[in-house]
Amino acid sequence: MVSADNVTRLHIADECDAEFYRLFRRTGRMHGGTNGVSTCFAGTLRINPRRVICMYIARIHIKNFRCFLDTSIDCKPGLNVIIGENNAGKTTLLRAIALVFERRGRSRPTLHDFHRLVTPLTEPPTITVTVTLRSSENDTPADRALVASWLTVLQDAWEATLTYTFFLPDQHHAEFATAVAGVNRDGFFEVVEEFLPKFVSRIYGGNPATLVVADGESLARFDCQFLDALRDVESEMFAGSTPVFHALLQEILDVGKDDATRRGLRSSFRTKSRDLRTELLARLDTARLFQLAQATGAADSGSPSLQGAVDESDFMAALRLFIAREQFAFPATHNGLGYNNLLYISLILASLSFRASDRRGQNAAIFPMLLIEEPEAHLHPALQYKLLAHIVDRVQAEPNKSRQIFVTTHSTHITAASRLSPIICLSVLNDGSVGVAYPAGVFPDTDEGRESRGYVERYLDATKSAMLFAKATVFVEGITEQLVVPALAKRNGCSLDEHHVCVIRVDGVTFKHFLPLFGGTTDPAGAAHALKRRVACIIDADPSRKERAAARPRFKSCFPFALQRNVATYDYAPVSSTAVNLQTQIAGAPDIRVFHGVKTFEYDFALANHTCKNIVTSAVKESADVASLCVAQAVLPDSLKEFLTAEESADLAALAQDVEKHRFAAIFLCACKDAKGEHAFALEHCIRTLPPEIQVNYPPYIHDALQWVISPRPAPQAAPAGGP
């Protein structure tokens, strides 16, 4: 054992489990030296390297299982991160995979596992899960041999199919048809429940129409580990007698040693255990236990005695996991939930390695996979990020030990760590069906598409990845809109939180990079992969003008009241080219709209609240005089006269109406120009805390944008018959 200050140690056995070390090192729980986690193990785990194997699950087609009526989901090699709202099918997807591949303790579907809208109501329902395995350039003979009898596509990128079905055998169909004659939907499922004991399950290999049952020996080469969200960490890992922990201790016993060395060590252990047994027996007065047998003569048929040997397995069953910190140690059962969950996941990852190791010979798993529900449970956000980063590195560096990992999550930190490529987004559509989107697939393979994808991935931190989880999204330019728009909405009776709407600032006018995620693309293939939810882009109008006679004329910002004032001298643009280009980009995207006012958010907000002095915060320059304009609009204090040029004042005076409103808006914009961030925080606080009798108005375009995103999307013309 390594001694050090502030060191955490794992007391388990006499061999080092490298998976513990790697996971805790990557997640920040182990740094080495005096700040790290060390173990009391003496050696280092050495797993014999295997060839890279890259056959993978390419598609999962689910019919009539829970929320899935008929949906196909495309998968990536390695890591797949499944996100979506509650009850969108994330857990059901993992359960569907487990129906095909989990051989140990696979549960039998119940009545409530059938989709409630299954048709027709004259035939017994059938649950079907079809998994398509696809080859890659790194396939091995073991891969091809495993699926040879399940092949359905024989080209270079071959495909093999496994189909799980849960059905009522044909011999009972006539009886079932009689029972359901004339019943409604509720009565139909009552009949299904009556016949449920007669339903059977089969796994077919290849074309399911041939009804060729996949052999169990081949299916056993798929090692599927399922960690559900309600995993019982304590019972699974903290004592050497528990199944998972005990199996792993057996695996790391004598790892890396040749057969002769292992036999010698086992012989040495037996010798030492016999000595211990002999010493212990010498201390036991067994005659006291069996006095009655001696006195009655029962011992004439044989004298009772204590015998038996203690082998390695018996000894390991007595081991307990302890955590050592500084000068004391305590049982792992007294440790924090998050740390213990991390320990447990490391154990399961290690088990995948062991089951696929050459040490098992022909019993080694060829296709290890891990299904994890909510790995973020009880983990600090930073650890969530690092945990996923470790898993990503692992599946890339050692695909043979974790062929595919499927993770469901509600954590924006995990989606930020995974980036776009592995993300599968599930959502409930208005017709009740499950929509499937692939954020990485919306960007075309062009220079512009690659630029947008790279921008989004760099930008997608834990805050901004909320757009992947929300039911609708509002994109805004900067921090002012990000803070003030939700406060305005809540004050006016439209809480964005209740409608699951997120507000994302793009830090400028880079809206174009994000819109392909929601269908804002001219690429039909990309649009098919887009997220199905409403999006509002709130952008400044930023009117401008350019001088015609200038040598190199350029558009320069101007106030809206200056537009068309001097057409002989200037060309005018009432809306910025960015807004115009966005309108062009979203022309074929029914879920996206662009909203703008007449100038900037500050200008339009002041225009809508020109009599409300409360919106003038202390961060605003000359705040007292600016606030006075809300009360005495006709009187312009001297301190504010320099805010507008003579030409701007003349343009303002030429307005036919609303002169004082536009003057206040222009001065308000100029006064907060140098303190936008500070003013934004102060204004958001003001809107939240003002008495309810004080009215704070939306700018009209903000109102329209929010009404757009909270309105339900129209239902599709027809429910999808399959996946994308």
N, C-alpha and C positions, 0 to 999 in steps of 0.2 A: 504494500500500500504506500502511495506517495503522500508524504505529509506536507501540508502547506496551509497558510492562512487563507480563510474564505474559500476553501476548496470543497466541492461537493463530490462525493464518491459513491459508486454503485457497488455494493457488496453482493456478489452473486456466486461466482465460481472461480476456477483457477485458469480460465482461458478468456482472452479478450474478445468481445464481440465487436467487430469493426463497425457494424451498422450502428450500434449505440454511439460509438465515437464520432462517426461521420455526421449522423443526424444532429447530435447535440452541438457539435462543432459548427455546423452550418447554420443552426438556428440561434446561435449566440449563447447557448447554455454551456459551451465549453470553449475556452480560449487558450488553454495550456498554461503551464507555469503556475504562478500563484493565484491566477484569476480564473482557473478553468475547472472543468469536471474531469476527474481522473477515476480510474477503476483499480480495484485490488486484484485484477487479473494479472497473470504473470506473462502470458504470451500474446501473440497477435494472430487474429483469425486470418487464415490464408485459404481462400476458396479457389480451386483450380479454375482457370479461365476457360470459358466455352466460346464457341464461335458465335458471331453476331447473327441473330435470327430475327427476321423482320416481317414475317407473315403477320397480318393484323386483321382485326374486325373492321370491315369497311362500311357495313350498313346493318342497321337493325330495323326490321319491319314488324310492327306490333299491330295486331288486330283484336278488337273486342276485349282488351285487357284494361280494366279500370278506366282512366280518363281517355285512353287511346281507342278511338273507333277504328281508324285505318291510317296509320302514319309511318313513314319511313324516316330514319334519322341516320345521316352520314357521320362517320367517325374518322378520327385521325389516328395514325400510328402514335404510340407513346401516350401522351397525356391528353385527356378530354375533360374539360371543365364545363359542367352543366349548370346553368343559372336560369333564373326565372322567378316569377311570382309564386306565392304559396298555391298549392293545388294545381300547378301547371304540368305536373308529370315527372318531376326530377327523380323522386324516390321510385316511382313506378318504372321508369327506365332502368334503374339499377336492378329492381326486382325482376324485370323481364330478362335481363342478362343472366341473373342468377338462376332463373327457371331452366335455362339451357345448360349452364356450365357448373353450377354449384352442386356437387355430388353429395356432400355431407350435410344432412339435415335439410334437404330441399323441402319447402313447405308445399302442401297441396292447395291449389286455389279454392277459395270459398265462394259462396253466392255473390258476395259483394265485390269480387274480383272481375265479374263480367261487366262490360260496358252497359250502362242503363238504357242506351238508345239503340241497342243491337236490333237488327231486322234480318229476316221477317219474323213475325211472332208465331209462325206455324212450324218452325224447325228448331231443334235444340241448338243453343248457341255453342260456339267453339272459340276458345282462346288460342291464338296462334302467335308465336314469336319466331321469326326467321332471321337468322344471323348469317351474313355473308362474309366469308374470310377471303382476303385478297392477297395475292403474292406480291413480292417486291424483288428488287435486284439482288438482295442478300439472302434469299431463301436457301435452306439447306436440304439435303436429302431427307432428313428427319421430318422437316415440314411437309414435303411432298408425300412422303410415305404415310404420314398421319392422316392426310385428307384425300388420299388417292381415290377412295371409293365414294367421296362426297362431291367430286368435281362437277360443276355445272357450266363452266366456261373454260375452254382449253387453249385459248390464245396465250401469248407470252405472259400477260398479266392474268393468270388463271384465277378463277374464283371457285370456292367450295361453299356449300350451304348446309346448315343445320337448322332444322325446324322443330320447335317444341309445339305440340298440340295437346289441348285438354278438351276432350270431346265425349259425347255419348255414343257408344258403339251402335252400329247399324241395327242390330237385333232388337234394340229398344225403341227405334224411331217410330214404328207404327203405334206403339203404346203411348209414346209421348205426344204424337199428333192427335190422338183421341183425347188426351187429357187437356190439351191447350185449345181445343176447338171452341171458338166463341168467347174466349176470355180476353180481358183488357191487359194492358201492360203489367199492372200490379199482379193480376192473376197469373200471367205468364211466368213471372219470376217465382211465384209460389210453387208452380209446377216444377220449375227448374230446381228449386230447393228440395222438392220431394224426390227428384231423380238424381240428385247430386251424388249419392253414394255409388251410383252405377257409372259415373263418369270415370274415364281413365286418361292417363297421360302417356305420350310417346315422344321420342326424339328421333326424327327421321334424318338420314344423311342423303345429300344430293337432291334431286328433284323430288319434292314431297309427294307428287302424284304417284310415284312408284311405290310408296309406302315401305321403303327399305329402312328398317330400324338401325340406327347407329349403334355400333357395338360398344359396350361399357368400357372395355379395356382402352379403346382409343379416346373415349370421352374422359377417362381418368388422367390422360396426359395433359388436360387443361386444369390448371390449379387456380380456382377462383376463391379469393378471400374477400368476404363482405364485412365491412365495419359499418354497422348502422348508427344512426344518430343517438340512439339510446344504449350505446355499448356499455357493458358492465366491466369497467376497467379493473376494479378491485378483484373480482372473482376470476378474471382471466390471466392475471400476470404477477401477482405479488407473492405467491408461494410456489415452491418447486413442485408441489403436488397438483397444481392446477394444470389443465390440459395444454393450453398454449405455451405457458412458461416451461412446463416440464418437457414438452417436445423440443423446444428450442435449446434447452440446456443439454438435451441428448445430442442435438445436432452439433453444438460447439465443443462437445467432448472430443478431445484428441484430433481436432481439425488440423489438417496439413501434415499429419504424421502418416508414415507408411504402415502397411498392415502388420509387419513384424514388430514395429515399435508399439503399435496399439495393443497387440497381443501381450507383449511384455509388460506394458503398463497395467493391463487388466489382471494379469497374473500377480503382479506386485501388490495391487490393491486387494485381491482376494487373500493373499498371505497376511497383509496388515489387518484386514478385517477379521480374519480368524483369530489373530492374536488379541484383538479388541474383544471379540466374542468370548474367548477363553477367559480373559481377565474379568469380564462382566459376569459370566456364569459362576466364577469362583466367589463372587460377592453375593450371590443369590442363594438363600437357604430354602431350596425348593421343597425339602422334606416337610416344612411347616405348612405348605400349601396342600399337601396330599396325605395328611395324617389319617383322615377317615378311610382313605383307600387302603392304607397299610393296616389299620386296625380291623377292618372287616374282611381282609384277605382278598379284596378285589385286585390288589396289585399282583396276585398270583398269575393273572392273565396278561400281565405286562406292566412294567414300571413306567410311570410318566416321567418324561424328561424334556428339557428345553434344548432345541437344536436349531439349525438354520444359519445361513450366511447373509451378510449385508453386502449387496452389490452396489455398483455406482448409482443405479436408478433409485434404490432405496435411500441412499444418502442424499441425492439431489432433491428428493421429495421433502426432505427436512429443511432445505435451505429457504431463507426468506430474503426478500429484497429490502435492503436498508439504505438510507441516504445519510452520508457522513458530511457534516459541515463543521469546520473549525475543530473544536475539541470534543464533539459529541456526535452520536449517531442515533437515528430514529427510524422506525419502520416507514416504508414508503406509503403505507395506508394513511399516515398522518401528513402526507405531502399535499401540495395544492393540486386541484383538479386539472389545471392546464398542464402542469409539468408531468403529471401522471398520464394524461392523454398523449403527450409527446413521447413518453416512454413506450406506451402501448403501440403507437403507430410505428415506432422504430422496431419493435418486436415483430410486427406483422411484415414490414418490409424485409427484415432479416429472414423471416420464414419463407418468403418467396425465393430468396437466394438459395436457401438450403434445399428447398423442394426441387429446384432446378439444377442442383449440383451433380457432378459426375459421381459423387460418393453413393448416389442412389442407383447408379447403373441404369438398367432398362426401366426402373420405376421413377426415374427423374421426370419432372414435369417439363414438357416442351413449350407450353404456352402458359406462363404464370401471369395472372392479372389480379388487380386490386380494385375493389369498389369501396369508396369511402363517402359516407354521408357527413357533410359539415365538419371537415377536419379542423375548422376554426374554433370548435367548441372549447370554451374556457381559456382560449389563448389570447395573450396580449397582441394588439394589432401588428407590432413589429415581428413577433414570432409567427403570426399567420403568413406574413410576406415571406419570411425566411424559410418556413416549412415548405411552401409551394416552390420556392426557388430551388430548394434541395431536391424535391421530387422531380422537377423539370430536369435538373442536371443529371439525376440518376437515370431517368428513362432515356436520355440522350447518350449517356456514357455506357450504360449497361442494359441494353434492351432485352437481353436474354434473361435477366433477373426480374424485370418488371415489364413484360411485353406491352401491356396496356394498363393504364390507370384511369379509372373513371371517378371523377370527384363532383359531388353536388355541393353548392355553396350559396350562401347569402352574403358573403364577405367581399366587399369592394377591395380589400387589401389583397385577397387571393387573386381576383381577376386582374388587378394591377400587376401582380407578379407573373401571371401566366401569359400576359400579352394577348393578342387577338386570335392567333392561329388555332389554339385548342378549344376556344369557347363555342359552346352550343347553347343557344338561348331558346327556351320554351316559354310560350305564353298562351293564355286562354283567349280565343277569339270570340267575337260577339255571338256566333252561332253555337258556342260551346265546344268546338273542336280545338285541338292543340296546334298552334302554329310553331314552326321550327325555323330559326334563323341562324346564320353563320356569319358573324361580323367580319371575319377575315375574307370571306368570299365575295364581298360587295365591291372590292377594289379591282378594276381590270388590270391585266398584266401589261400595262403601258408605263411610260415614264411618269405621266401625271398620276396614274393609279398608284404606282409604287411610292411616289412622293407623298400622296395623301395618307396611305397606310402607315408609312414611317412616321409622319407627323402625329397621327392619332395615337400610335403606340407609344411614342415618346411622351405624349401629353396625358396619357391615360393613367393618372395617379389614382390613389384610393378615393379621392373626392369626385373626380370627373368620371370614373367608371360607374358611378351611380346611374348614368344614362342607360346602362345596359340592363338595369333592374327596374327602372321606373316604368309606369304605364304611359307616361307622356313626358316630353322634354321641352324646355324653353331654353334656347341658346341666346345669350346676351353678350355684349361686347366687353364689359368691364365690371369692376367690383361694385360700382354704384347701382347698376341694375340688378346685380346678383343679390345685393342686400335689400334694396328697397322694393323690388317687385313682389317678393313673397309677403313682406310686411303690408304693402298696399292691398294685396289680394285678401289677406286674412282680415284686415280692418273693414273691408267691404263685403265680408261674408262669404269668401271663397278661399278656404284654406287649401293651399297647394299640397300640404302633407296629407290631408284627408283624401285628396284625389290622386295621390301617389304621383305627383308631378315634380320633377327635379328641375332646378335652374342651374345651368352650366355656363360659366363664362369662358369665352374662347380667347380672352386676352388680346383683343384686336378685332380684325375683320376677317379672320381665317375660317369663316363658317363653311366654306366649300369643302374643306377636308373631312368634316364630320357628316355631311349630308348623305354620302353614299351608304352609310350605315342604315339609313332609314328610307332608301329607295331613290335618293337624289343622284341618279347616274343615268347615263345614256346607254349603259351596257345592260342588255336584257338578262344575261346570266347573273350579273351582280345584283340586279333588282330582285331576282327570285330569291336571293339569300338574305334580303334585308329584313330588319326588325319591323314588325307590323305594329306601329304605334304613332300617335300624332306628335308632330314637331312644329314649334313656332320659333322662327328666327326674328328676334327683336333687334333691329339695326337702326343706327342714326341715318336720317335722310342726308345730312351734310350737303345742303345746296351750295353751289359754287358758280363762279363766272370766270371768263377769261377775256382779256382785252384783245380785240381784233387786230389792232394796229401794232401790237408788240412784235418784236423780231422773232422770238420763240415763245408764243403764247402758251400759258399753262393755266389750268383751272385753279382758282384760289377760293377758299371758303368765303361765304357771305351769309348774311342774315336772310331769312325767307321774305322779309318785307322789302328787300332790295331786288327781288326777282322781277325781270322784265321792266325795270325802271328806265334803263337806257340801252335799248336794243341796238341803237346805232353804234354804240361804243363797245358793248360786251355781248358775248354769247353766254347763255345761261344754262345751267343744269340743275333742275329742282331736286333731283335725287342723284346720289353718288353712283359712280360706275359699278362699285361693289354690289350695291343693292340691285342694280339692273342685271348684273351678271348672275346674281343668285336667283332672280326670277327666271332667267333662262335655264339655269341648271335644274331647277325643280319643275320644269314645265310638264314632265311626265310622271311626277311623284304626287299622288293624291293625298298623301299623309303629311306633306310639308307645305307650310306657307310662310311668307316673309311679311313682316309688319314694320312700318316706319311712320314717324310723325312728320313734322315740318323742318326740324333742325336736329338737335341732340336730345337725349333723355332729359337733361337738366332744363333745357329750354322748354320742351313740351310739358314737363311737369310743372314748371313755374307758370306757364300759360294756362294750365288747367286749375291752378290754385293761386291766382294773382291777388286774391284778397285775404289769404291765410298767412299771417305773419309768423306762425309757428314753424313753417318750413324753412325759415331763415335761421340756420344754426350759428353757433358761435364761431365755427370754422370759416364762415363766409367773410370775406373782406368787407370792411365797413358794414358789419352786420346790422347795427342799430339803424343806420340810414336806409339800408336796403329794406329792412322790415317796415320802416315808416312809409315806404311807397305802397304797402298793402293797405294802409289806412288813408293816407292823403296822396292819391295817385297823381293828382294834377301838379303836385309840388315836387320838383327834383332837387334834392339837396346838392349843395356845391361839391361835396366830396365825391359825388357819383357822376358829375358831368364829364369827367375825363375818361369814363369807361367807353364812351362811344365817340367815333370820329365825327367831324363835321358832315362828311358825306353820309354816314350812317344815320345821323340825326335828321338830315334832310330827307333821306329815303323814308325814315319812320314818320316824319311829319306829313308826308305825301299820302299816307294810308287813308283810305276812305272811312275806315272804322277800326275799332279795337286798338287805337294807338297806344293807350296807356297799358293795356295787357301785354302788347309786344315789347314796349319799352321795359316793363318790369322783367319780362322773360330774358331780354337781352342783357340787362344789367345783372340779373341773378346768375346767368351763365358766366359772365365775365368775372363776377365777384368770387365764385367758387372754383374758378379754373385752376388756381395754383394749390388747392387743398382738396382735391376730389376725394381722396381716400378718407381723410379725416371727416370731411363733410358727409360722406356716405354712411359711416358708422353712426354719426350723430343724428342724421336724418332718419335712419332705420329705427334708432332708439326713440326718437320723437314720435314717429308714426305708431309705434307699438304702445307707447305710454300716454298719448294724448287722451283726454276725456272723450267718451263716445259721442258727446254732443257736438264736438268740433269736426267738421267735415273735411276730409282729405280726399281729393278726387283723383281718379285715374286719368292719365292722358288717354284720349279715345283709342289710339292704336294699341296701348297696353291692354285696355279692356277687351278689345277684339281678339288679341292674341290669346289671352287667358280663356276666353269663352271658346275659342277654337280647340285648345288642347284638352279642356275638361269635357268637351262634347264626345259622346261615344262614336267610335268608328262604325261606319255602316257594315252590316253583316255581309259576308261574301255571297255572291249569287248562288253558289252551290258549295256544299261541304267538300273539301279536298278528298280525292280518292286515294291518294298516296303521298309519299314524302316528296321533297323537292328534288 
